[in-house]
Amino acid sequence: MKTAQMVQSTGTTDKGRLHIAFELSNSKWKLSMSNGSKNRHKTITARDLDELERQIQIGKEKLKLPSDVAVYSCYEAGRDGFWIHRYLQSQGIINLVVDSASIEVNRRYRRAKTDRIDADKLLSMLMRHMAGERKVWSVVRVPGLAQEDARRIDREMQRLKKERGAHSNRIKSLLILHGIKISTINRHFRQSLEQIRLYNGRGLPAALKSEILREHERYELTNAHLKHLVGQKKQLLESDSPQARQVLKLLQLRGIGDIISWDLVFEFFGWRQFDNVKQVGAAAGLAPTPHGSGSRQTEQGIGKDGNGRVRQVMIELSWLWLRYQPQSALSRWYTHRFAAGGKRMRRVGIVALARKLLVALWKYVSIGLVPEGAVIKL
């Protein structure tokens, strides 16, 4: 009740607020509404927007709120993506997309859990957030529709590369069953398949050969899709978009190639706005997570609660940076601090370097500040 009173007292008008929490599933949506003192629950069919609008209007009437009252809502980030957020914003509703891992839960081994309990929990945390308790959870930054769509190319390429590798490994595994080993699968694979002979001089069994050919067709189809996506990336880079300019800017630094620069821009720099270096490190999951109690102080390592793709790219780029930018200030710092240590110490150091390098690249992309001692490609 105290939280509800705080929400009402901090309202911007005397009309109050309507708070709505969504507990989403594939078939049903659980709605939990509140005016600050009274709650209302309703279950609707998933993605039924007409019914959602109707229930919001009914909720205003049942909770004795005016029709033009300010509406605040929230839901957990998940498989439904951000289209619900964009729809709610189009209806004039202030919506928050919440990181599921940041929602506090009861620590008992056995705890009650239902969609209604989860929706009520989200509702109470939404009210606390709107009352000024901003750190009650982590709010997800939602990309624009065009920015989100631009990320699809590289994500599909990564998935297709894994799929291509799976087809390649399957073909090699089928051949090794009969003592035949091949190193690569090239454009002459079908012709060479006809010339393969078993230990007794015979050709491949008919069923095995047919299976390999079908697997090779899927391999070739995946390759064709990859080539098409490479062409799309080239077209985007030739455009005069802000993201394309950022990619070309990163490519000027020695040690950074097109794949890494693309990932950093379209997954991170191209649409996120940062106010300070702490936000940069935290958004990539490279921020430290200390754990202290009394005189005991423990470092738990990086949080890993940010963009996993960017974190993986930065670890890879850090090793490349040491190789291709050995005279930079960051490389010298790493060499002085960690190079003389063992393998574990060097792995710890490379994560620290990744965070510092990410901050340096953010400054380079945003304000043009070249990392100290870095070499620009001619």
C-alpha positions in Angstrom: 0.0 0.0 0.0 2.9 2.4 0.7 4.2 1.9 -2.8 0.8 2.5 -4.3 0.5 5.8 -2.3 4.0 6.8 -3.5 2.9 6.2 -7.1 -0.2 8.3 -6.7 1.7 11.1 -5.0 4.4 11.4 -7.7 1.9 11.5 -10.6 2.2 14.3 -13.1 -1.5 15.0 -13.0 -4.5 14.5 -10.7 -6.0 11.9 -13.0 -3.8 9.1 -11.6 -2.2 6.4 -13.7 -3.2 3.0 -15.1 -0.4 0.4 -14.8 -0.5 -2.8 -16.8 1.8 -5.8 -16.7 1.8 -8.4 -19.4 2.7 -12.0 -18.8 3.1 -13.4 -22.3 2.8 -16.9 -23.6 2.2 -18.4 -27.0 -1.5 -18.9 -26.5 -2.6 -16.6 -23.8 -1.7 -13.1 -22.4 -2.3 -12.5 -18.7 -3.0 -8.8 -17.9 -2.6 -7.4 -14.5 -3.9 -3.8 -14.1 -3.8 -1.3 -11.2 -4.7 2.2 -10.4 -2.5 2.2 -7.3 -5.0 0.9 -4.8 -7.1 -1.7 -6.6 -6.0 -4.5 -9.0 -7.8 -6.1 -11.9 -6.8 -9.3 -13.8 -7.8 -10.5 -17.2 -6.7 -13.2 -19.6 -7.0 -12.7 -23.4 -6.0 -14.6 -26.5 -2.4 -13.9 -27.5 -1.9 -11.2 -30.1 -5.6 -10.2 -30.1 -5.0 -6.5 -30.2 -8.7 -5.6 -30.5 -9.5 -7.4 -27.3 -6.5 -5.8 -25.6 -7.8 -2.3 -26.4 -11.2 -3.3 -25.2 -9.8 -4.7 -21.9 -7.8 -1.5 -21.3 -11.0 0.6 -21.7 -12.9 -1.7 -19.4 -10.0 -1.6 -16.9 -10.2 2.2 -16.9 -13.9 2.1 -16.1 -13.7 -0.6 -13.5 -10.8 1.1 -11.7 -12.7 4.5 -12.0 -10.1 6.2 -14.1 -10.8 8.8 -16.8 -10.6 7.6 -20.4 -7.6 9.9 -21.1 -5.6 8.7 -18.1 -1.9 8.0 -18.7 -1.2 4.3 -19.2 2.1 2.7 -18.3 2.9 -0.9 -19.2 5.7 -3.5 -19.1 6.5 -7.0 -20.3 9.6 -9.3 -20.2 11.9 -9.4 -23.2 11.5 -12.8 -25.0 10.5 -14.6 -28.2 7.7 -12.0 -28.9 10.4 -9.4 -29.6 9.6 -5.7 -29.8 6.5 -5.5 -32.0 4.3 -5.3 -28.9 6.3 -2.4 -27.6 6.0 -0.6 -30.9 2.2 -1.2 -31.0 1.7 0.0 -27.4 3.7 3.1 -28.2 1.6 3.8 -31.2 -1.5 3.7 -28.9 0.1 6.4 -26.6 1.0 3.9 -23.9 4.4 4.3 -22.2 5.9 0.8 -22.3 9.0 -0.8 -20.8 10.6 -4.0 -22.0 12.3 -5.6 -19.1 15.3 -7.9 -18.9 14.0 -11.2 -17.5 17.2 -12.0 -15.6 17.0 -8.7 -13.6 13.6 -9.5 -12.1 13.8 -10.3 -8.4 12.4 -13.6 -7.2 11.7 -15.4 -4.0 14.9 -17.3 -2.9 13.0 -20.2 -1.2 13.7 -23.6 -2.7 10.0 -24.2 -3.2 8.1 -21.1 -4.3 4.7 -20.7 -5.9 4.8 -19.7 -9.6 1.8 -19.0 -11.9 1.2 -16.6 -14.7 -1.0 -14.5 -12.4 1.7 -14.4 -9.7 4.3 -13.4 -12.3 2.1 -10.7 -13.7 1.4 -9.3 -10.3 5.1 -9.3 -9.6 5.8 -7.4 -12.8 3.0 -5.0 -11.9 4.4 -4.2 -8.4 7.9 -3.6 -9.9 6.5 -1.4 -12.6 4.8 0.8 -9.9 8.0 0.9 -7.9 9.9 1.9 -11.0 7.5 4.7 -11.8 7.6 5.8 -8.2 11.3 6.6 -8.7 13.0 3.2 -7.8 14.9 3.1 -11.2 17.2 0.3 -10.2 14.5 -2.2 -9.4 15.2 -3.9 -12.7 17.0 -3.5 -16.0 15.1 -1.9 -18.9 16.0 -3.1 -22.4 16.9 -0.5 -25.0 14.6 -1.2 -28.0 16.1 -0.6 -31.5 14.2 1.0 -34.2 12.5 -1.2 -36.8 15.1 -0.4 -39.5 18.0 -0.9 -37.0 16.6 -4.2 -35.8 16.1 -5.3 -39.4 19.7 -4.5 -40.4 20.9 -6.9 -37.8 19.2 -9.8 -39.5 21.7 -10.1 -42.3 24.7 -10.9 -40.1 22.8 -13.1 -37.7 21.5 -15.2 -40.6 25.0 -15.4 -42.0 26.3 -16.8 -38.7 23.5 -19.3 -38.6 24.1 -20.4 -42.2 27.8 -20.8 -41.6 27.1 -23.3 -38.8 24.6 -25.0 -41.1 27.1 -25.3 -43.9 29.7 -26.7 -41.4 27.2 -29.3 -40.3 26.6 -30.4 -43.9 30.3 -30.5 -44.6 31.0 -32.6 -41.5 28.1 -34.9 -42.3 29.5 -35.6 -45.8 33.0 -36.3 -44.4 31.6 -38.5 -41.7 29.7 -40.6 -44.2 32.8 -41.1 -46.3 35.1 -41.9 -43.3 32.7 -44.9 -42.6 34.3 -46.5 -45.5 37.9 -45.4 -44.9 37.8 -42.4 -47.3 39.0 -39.0 -46.1 38.6 -35.7 -47.9 40.0 -32.3 -46.7 37.7 -29.9 -48.5 34.4 -29.8 -50.5 35.0 -27.8 -53.6 33.0 -27.2 -56.8 34.4 -30.5 -58.3 33.1 -32.6 -55.5 30.4 -34.4 -57.5 32.9 -35.4 -60.2 35.5 -36.6 -57.7 32.7 -38.6 -55.9 32.4 -40.7 -59.0 36.1 -41.6 -58.9 36.2 -42.6 -55.3 36.9 -46.3 -54.7 36.7 -48.5 -51.6 39.5 -50.7 -50.3 38.4 -53.5 -52.7 38.3 -51.2 -55.8 34.5 -50.9 -55.9 32.6 -47.7 -56.0 30.5 -46.3 -53.2 27.3 -48.1 -52.3 24.2 -46.7 -54.0 22.3 -45.6 -50.9 25.3 -44.0 -49.4 26.2 -42.2 -52.6 22.6 -40.9 -52.9 22.6 -39.6 -49.3 25.9 -37.8 -49.8 24.6 -36.2 -53.0 21.5 -35.0 -51.2 23.6 -33.6 -48.4 25.8 -31.9 -50.9 22.7 -30.2 -52.5 21.9 -28.7 -49.1 25.5 -27.7 -48.7 25.4 -25.9 -52.1 22.0 -24.2 -51.3 23.5 -22.9 -48.0 26.5 -21.6 -49.9 24.2 -19.8 -52.4 22.3 -18.1 -49.6 25.6 -17.0 -48.0 26.7 -15.4 -51.3 23.4 -13.6 -51.6 23.8 -12.2 -48.1 27.4 -11.1 -48.8 26.0 -9.1 -51.8 23.4 -7.5 -49.6 26.1 -6.5 -47.1 28.1 -5.0 -49.9 25.2 -2.9 -51.1 24.6 -1.6 -47.5 28.2 -0.6 -47.1 28.1 1.3 -50.4 25.2 3.3 -49.2 25.6 6.6 -47.4 23.9 5.6 -44.2 25.4 6.5 -40.8 26.0 2.8 -40.1 27.9 2.4 -43.3 30.1 5.3 -42.5 30.9 3.9 -39.1 31.8 0.5 -40.6 34.2 2.2 -43.0 35.7 4.3 -40.2 36.5 1.2 -38.2 38.0 -0.5 -41.2 40.6 2.3 -41.3 42.2 0.8 -38.1 44.8 -2.0 -38.7 43.6 -5.3 -37.3 39.9 -4.7 -37.8 38.3 -6.5 -40.7 34.8 -6.2 -42.3 33.2 -8.9 -40.2 34.2 -7.5 -36.9 33.5 -3.9 -37.9 30.0 -4.9 -39.2 29.2 -6.7 -35.9 30.3 -3.8 -33.8 28.3 -1.2 -35.7 25.0 -3.1 -36.4 24.9 -4.9 -33.1 26.2 -2.0 -30.9 27.5 1.3 -32.0 25.0 1.9 -34.8 21.9 2.2 -32.7 22.8 2.4 -29.0 23.4 5.8 -27.4 25.8 5.8 -24.4 26.3 8.5 -21.9 29.5 7.3 -20.3 32.1 4.5 -20.4 30.3 2.5 -17.7 27.3 2.1 -19.9 29.5 0.9 -22.8 31.1 -1.9 -20.7 27.9 -2.9 -19.1 26.0 -3.1 -22.4 28.5 -5.7 -23.7 28.5 -7.7 -20.5 32.2 -6.7 -19.8 31.5 -4.9 -16.5 33.0 -6.5 -13.3 30.7 -8.1 -10.7 32.3 -7.7 -7.2 30.9 -9.6 -4.3 31.7 -8.4 -0.8 30.4 -9.2 2.7 32.1 -7.8 5.7 35.9 -8.3 5.4 35.4 -10.8 2.6 35.8 -9.4 -0.9 35.5 -11.6 -4.0 35.7 -10.7 -7.7 33.2 -12.9 -9.7 34.4 -11.9 -13.1 32.5 -10.1 -15.8 28.7 -9.9 -15.7 28.0 -11.4 -19.1 24.6 -9.8 -19.0 25.0 -7.7 -22.1 25.2 -8.4 -25.9 26.9 -11.8 -26.1 27.8 -11.3 -29.8 29.7 -8.1 -29.1 31.5 -9.6 -26.2 32.6 -12.6 -28.3 33.8 -10.2 -31.1 35.7 -8.0 -28.7 37.6 -11.0 -27.1 38.6 -12.1 -30.6 39.5 -8.5 -31.6 41.6 -8.0 -28.5 44.0 -10.8 -29.6 44.1 -9.4 -33.1 44.8 -5.9 -31.6 47.9 -7.2 -29.7 49.2 -8.7 -33.0 48.5 -5.9 -35.4 48.7 -2.9 -33.0 51.6 -3.8 -30.8 52.8 -0.2 -30.3 49.4 1.1 -29.2 48.9 2.3 -25.6 46.4 -0.5 -24.9 48.8 -3.2 -26.2 51.7 -1.8 -24.1 49.4 -1.7 -21.0 48.4 -5.4 -21.5 52.1 -6.5 -22.1 53.2 -4.7 -19.0 50.4 -5.9 -16.8 49.6 -9.5 -18.0 52.0 -10.8 -20.6 54.5 -12.1 -18.0 51.9 -14.1 -16.2 50.6 -17.6 -16.9 47.8 -18.7 -19.2 45.1 -17.9 -16.7 46.5 -14.4 -16.1 46.7 -13.7 -19.8 43.0 -14.8 -20.3 41.9 -12.5 -17.5 43.9 -9.7 -19.0 42.5 -10.1 -22.5 39.0 -9.6 -21.0 40.2 -6.4 -19.4 41.7 -5.3 -22.7 38.5 -6.1 -24.5 36.6 -3.7 -22.2 39.2 -0.9 -22.6 39.4 -1.4 -26.4 35.6 -1.3 -26.7 35.5 2.0 -24.9 38.3 3.3 -27.1 36.5 2.3 -30.3 33.3 3.9 -29.0 35.1 7.2 -28.6 36.7 6.7 -32.0 33.4 6.1 -33.7 31.4 8.8 -31.9 33.9 11.7 -31.7 36.7 10.6 -33.9 39.3 10.1 -31.2 41.9 7.6 -32.5 43.1 5.1 -29.9 46.5 6.3 -28.6 49.3 4.8 -30.6 47.0 3.0 -33.1 48.1 2.7 -36.7 45.7 3.8 -39.4 45.7 1.8 -42.7 47.1 3.6 -45.7 
